[in-house]
């Protein structure tokens, strides 16, 4: 048996002519998985960016849809409110139109002094309720004739008017806000054909012959 000499490590046999570097073991080349790792990370990042863009696009579309729905809802609310107010005004106008003959009777009774007693209280209460609902009476003598709110039932000529004027109110008109529910029925008068407009007399500043003689004589003689 061969004895091993202690203190000496066995070295592999090196062929003649080879250097010590050839004897040292060489590092293994990097595997294909380690070399492909950076490329995999880049493709994964690109996929995440694409997904993020898709999410942003979808979020923008949903936001636009929500804004459109909100605008449509606001328009719907305004339209419903406008229709509700219009229906209320029409209903009120129809009710008050039916009450106009009663108000006319109350007005005629007041003109003839017949609005007394309990009938007076009922009439005034009815007029107060109509005014609370927005009913307004119009039409006065002496105001210019307006065909949009007046209905001329009688026509005449007058020398003391300069334009077509309401000289008598045969039946008052009524309105609710800007809406006329009955025009005022009136008698109108127009200026006389060919008549000159009346002008106020101008005071003369020049002395007359009689005033000059009075000044020269010292005034009229006293009796």
HELIX and SHEET records of a PDB file:
HELIX    1   1 UNK A   20  UNK A   23  1                                   4    
HELIX    2   2 UNK A   32  UNK A   35  1                                   4    
HELIX    3   3 UNK A   37  UNK A  111  1                                  75    
HELIX    4   4 UNK A  117  UNK A  132  1                                  16    
HELIX    5   5 UNK A  209  UNK A  217  1                                   9    
SHEET    1   A 3 UNK A 135  UNK A 138  0                                        
SHEET    2   A 3 UNK A 173  UNK A 176 -1                                        
SHEET    3   A 3 UNK A 179  UNK A 182 -1                                        
SHEET    1   B 3 UNK A 150  UNK A 158  0                                        
SHEET    2   B 3 UNK A 184  UNK A 191  1                                        
SHEET    3   B 3 UNK A 165  UNK A 171 -1                                        
END                                                                             
